[in-house]
Amino acid sequence: MKILCGVKRVEDPDQKIKVNPDGSWIALDGINYKPNPYDEIAVEEALRLKEAHGSGEVVVVSIGGEESVTEMRHAMAMGADRGILVKVSERVDSDAAARLLAKVVEREKPDLVILGRQAVDSDQGQTGQLLAEYLGWGQATFAAKFESLESEEEKAKKPGLQVQDGKVRVIREIDGGLEVLDVELPAVVTTELRLNHPRYASLPGIMKAKKKPVEELTPADLGVDVTPKVKIRKLSSPPERKAGIKVPDVATLVEKLRNEAKVI
Amino acid sequence: MSNVLLVAEHLNQSLKKSSLHALEAARQIASRSGGKVFGLVVGKGVGEVANELARHGVEVLVADDARVEHPLAEAWSKVVEKAAKEVSATYVVAASGSQSKDVLPRVAARLGAGMASDVIGFGGEGAEITFKRPMWAGSVIAEVEITTPVKVLTVRPTDFSAAQPGEAGQVRSLELPDLGTIRTHFVEFRQVKSERPPLTEARIVVSGGRGTRGDFSPVEALADQLGAAVGATRAAVDAGWVPNDLQVGQTGKTVAPDLYIALGISGAIQHVAGMKGSKVIVAINKDPDAPIFQIADYGLVGDLFQVVPELQKALTGK
């Protein structure tokens, strides 16, 4: 079983993101980067499927500058077999990313593509669905599982996706509950937070990852025009919410809610 | 003329209220572009959903067919594409619920359109419309331009008021396009049933986080006393304490109630992204330095297991 995963380099979501004074981009001083958290979940799921299957290959793809190799090495330290960097000098939009990935998929012919449901920088949440459409494949977005992340199944590192008889069974988190779909392979799946806890890279894993191959491609190699369909004109900060007051006790709180805020 | 196609979301044969908020966004676009808004309802046994939408003053196309009973993106995207072409839509708009997030990117690909997700407002001038949308979990608002002739959007319901009923529009049926081979198969839907108001529609939301240590009974008791919806942080959902459907935040639901009561919630950026539009925020947390106090209108430092019963008593003894 061959599985292809996307790994995007993003700003660490736990740090404060601020806009440049001229609104051209975010302030990059002192910013740390990491793999998109949803993509780590995708890689973890791919590795579990490969392990459960007993054989296979996990290929990670990143679209970005040379520095994105760091995030792919992280995925390879987790256990992915090799990387493909589609080297771009500027940020590409979701649509261009999907068309680049579609060309990589045509070359690699994986059985399954697993991507994060969204990248935590752009928050668009479109690439997986666009990719599925460009490939003419079925899709299952927001993959999770019935069991919680504290469950025995999770501790036993069981895959949440079930691959059998040329299909993948996916439990999806949607508004109102959980939906179960069977998607014929090859298919595109995007990950929700509750699919798994990604593993940490081990020291031997990190050493091994350094020797794993990374192929470099360009949009021109793939014959894809990356002119964006969605252009960012400018960035601004949302209105700050002012801190209110601390109340000493419940009686004061109730009084304030009734007479000042008038919400109860 | 730039017409707008509004794709309705529905569940259990009823129109989701969020679609009426999206309708308001669609109207705003149409009034600037000089076009007309059309509605689209896809599903099986959805005649009443179509009528309800039409009562809000829109002409509605309805594709009512067993073959599109379940919202499979592969099939629905073809139906939306056909409807968009039939009404010469320049804009395809829907509320940013899980159905539309799943289906609309495929529609965009089929129409060669650029797409903006989670739009919260419009900029630009006249018919040249730009779209404002959050990035980096709402730490940044981007103003984006879509360069393609057709544009696809999901809009955040909390940032638009609900469209009001008007003169009923016509409802006409849309014949399904050739759906081709569908490679996705519906197996089951395990719906979470609740007596409480839906999270995204409630006037009051009471949410619990890690501070509940898995015991949501104070959260639920307070919610029930106030007729409120129950929400939760990612940590609480990850731990399996409450169903995923209750998650408020960057990847969960965005809520903007009149009153949001955060119990044992630290206030991580990802959670705040989903609730900072609330009118009044109350935070109750043991840790006086919890970041949630920086955005709360009223903060009370204390153990929720002691404070909530007291609060319940105080609310009863009016």
Contacts between the chains, C-beta under 8 A, distances in Angstrom:
chain1	res1	chain2	res2	distance
A	11	B	136	6.8
A	13	B	136	7.6
A	13	B	137	6.5
A	13	B	269	7.1
A	13	B	270	6.9
A	14	B	269	7.4
A	16	B	139	7.1
A	16	B	269	7.7
A	17	B	136	4.3
A	17	B	137	8.0
A	17	B	139	4.1
A	17	B	140	6.0
A	18	B	139	7.5
A	19	B	140	5.7
A	26	B	136	7.1
A	26	B	140	6.3
A	93	B	114	7.2
A	94	B	105	7.5
A	94	B	115	7.3
A	95	B	108	7.3
A	95	B	109	7.4
A	95	B	114	6.4
A	95	B	115	7.5
A	98	B	109	7.3
A	117	B	251	7.2
A	118	B	251	7.0
A	120	B	136	7.1
A	120	B	137	6.6
A	120	B	250	7.3
A	121	B	135	6.5
A	121	B	136	5.9
A	122	B	135	5.7
A	123	B	117	7.1
A	123	B	118	6.8
A	123	B	133	7.8
A	123	B	134	6.4
A	123	B	135	5.4
A	123	B	136	7.1
A	123	B	137	6.9
A	123	B	250	7.1
A	124	B	115	7.5
A	124	B	116	7.7
A	124	B	117	4.8
A	125	B	101	5.8
A	125	B	105	7.8
A	125	B	117	5.6
A	126	B	105	4.0
A	126	B	108	7.3
A	126	B	115	5.9
A	126	B	117	6.4
A	127	B	105	8.0
A	128	B	105	7.9
A	129	B	73	6.3
A	129	B	102	6.5
A	129	B	103	7.8
A	129	B	104	7.9
A	129	B	105	3.6
A	129	B	106	5.2
A	129	B	109	7.8
A	130	B	105	4.9
A	130	B	106	7.2
A	130	B	108	7.0
A	130	B	109	5.0
A	132	B	73	7.5
A	132	B	74	7.7
A	132	B	106	6.8
A	133	B	77	6.8
A	133	B	105	7.2
A	133	B	106	4.2
A	133	B	109	3.8
A	133	B	110	6.4
A	134	B	109	5.9
A	137	B	183	6.7
A	138	B	74	5.7
A	138	B	182	7.5
A	138	B	183	3.6
A	138	B	184	4.0
A	139	B	73	5.7
A	139	B	74	7.0
A	139	B	102	7.7
A	139	B	106	7.7
A	139	B	184	6.9
A	140	B	184	7.1
A	141	B	73	7.5
A	141	B	98	8.0
A	141	B	101	7.1
A	141	B	102	4.9
A	142	B	98	6.6
A	142	B	102	7.6
A	144	B	244	6.7
A	146	B	190	8.0
A	147	B	240	7.5
A	148	B	238	7.1
A	148	B	239	6.2
A	148	B	240	2.3
A	149	B	238	4.7
A	149	B	239	6.8
A	149	B	240	6.9
A	150	B	238	7.8
A	150	B	239	5.2
A	150	B	240	5.6
A	151	B	240	6.7
A	167	B	185	7.9
A	169	B	187	7.1
A	173	B	98	7.6
A	173	B	244	4.6
A	173	B	245	7.8
A	174	B	98	4.0
A	174	B	99	7.3
A	174	B	102	7.8
A	175	B	9	7.9
A	175	B	11	7.2
A	175	B	97	5.1
A	175	B	98	4.5
A	175	B	99	7.2
A	175	B	245	6.8
A	176	B	11	5.5
A	176	B	189	7.8
A	176	B	191	5.4
A	176	B	192	6.5
A	176	B	245	6.2
A	177	B	189	6.2
A	177	B	190	5.0
A	177	B	191	4.2
A	177	B	192	4.5
A	177	B	243	7.3
A	177	B	245	6.2
A	178	B	189	7.5
A	178	B	190	4.6
A	178	B	244	7.3
A	179	B	186	7.6
A	179	B	188	7.4
A	179	B	189	4.9
A	179	B	190	7.6
A	180	B	186	7.9
A	180	B	187	3.9
A	180	B	188	4.8
A	180	B	189	7.5
A	180	B	190	7.6
A	181	B	72	7.6
A	181	B	184	5.7
A	181	B	185	6.6
A	181	B	186	6.2
A	181	B	187	6.1
A	182	B	184	7.5
A	182	B	185	4.4
A	182	B	187	5.7
A	183	B	183	6.3
A	183	B	184	5.0
A	183	B	185	7.4
A	184	B	183	4.1
A	184	B	184	7.6
A	184	B	185	7.8
A	187	B	183	7.2
A	192	B	244	7.7
A	192	B	251	7.6
A	193	B	234	6.4
A	193	B	237	7.8
A	193	B	238	6.4
A	193	B	251	6.6
A	194	B	237	7.0
A	194	B	238	6.3
A	194	B	244	6.2
A	228	B	114	7.6
A	228	B	147	7.2
A	229	B	113	7.2
A	229	B	114	3.1
A	229	B	115	7.8
A	229	B	146	6.4
A	229	B	147	5.7
A	229	B	148	5.0
A	230	B	114	4.4
A	230	B	115	6.9
A	230	B	116	6.1
A	230	B	144	5.4
A	230	B	145	7.4
A	230	B	146	5.5
A	230	B	147	7.5
A	231	B	144	6.4
A	231	B	145	4.8
A	231	B	146	7.9
A	231	B	147	6.2
A	232	B	142	5.1
A	232	B	143	7.5
A	232	B	144	5.3
A	233	B	130	6.2
A	233	B	142	7.9
A	233	B	143	4.8
A	233	B	144	6.5
A	233	B	145	5.6
A	234	B	142	7.5
A	234	B	143	5.3
A	235	B	135	7.5
A	235	B	140	5.1
A	235	B	141	7.1
A	235	B	142	5.3
A	235	B	143	7.7
A	236	B	140	7.4
A	236	B	141	5.1
A	236	B	143	7.3
A	237	B	139	7.8
A	237	B	140	6.9
A	237	B	141	7.2
A	238	B	134	7.3
A	238	B	138	6.2
A	238	B	139	7.5
A	238	B	140	7.5
A	238	B	141	5.2
A	238	B	276	8.0
A	241	B	276	5.5
A	241	B	281	7.8
A	241	B	295	4.5
A	243	B	293	6.7
A	243	B	294	4.9
A	243	B	295	6.6
A	243	B	296	7.1
A	244	B	281	7.7
A	244	B	296	5.7
A	244	B	297	3.6
A	244	B	298	5.6
A	244	B	299	6.8
A	245	B	297	7.6
A	245	B	298	6.5
A	245	B	299	7.2
A	246	B	288	7.9
A	246	B	293	6.9
A	246	B	298	7.9
A	246	B	299	4.5
A	246	B	300	7.0
A	246	B	301	6.6
A	247	B	298	5.4
A	247	B	299	7.0
A	247	B	300	5.4
A	249	B	300	7.5
A	250	B	300	7.1
A	250	B	307	6.3
A	250	B	310	4.5
A	250	B	311	5.2
A	250	B	314	5.3
A	251	B	314	6.3
A	253	B	282	6.9
A	253	B	298	5.8
A	253	B	300	5.5
A	253	B	311	7.0
A	253	B	314	8.0
A	254	B	311	7.0
A	254	B	314	4.6
A	254	B	315	6.5
A	256	B	298	5.6
A	257	B	259	7.3
A	257	B	280	7.4
A	257	B	282	7.2
A	257	B	298	7.1
A	261	B	259	7.5
A	261	B	279	8.0
A	261	B	280	4.6
A	261	B	297	6.8
A	261	B	298	7.6
A	263	B	204	7.4
A	263	B	258	5.0
A	263	B	259	4.2
A	263	B	279	7.0
A	263	B	280	5.1
A	264	B	204	7.7
A	264	B	226	6.9
A	264	B	259	6.8
A	264	B	315	7.1
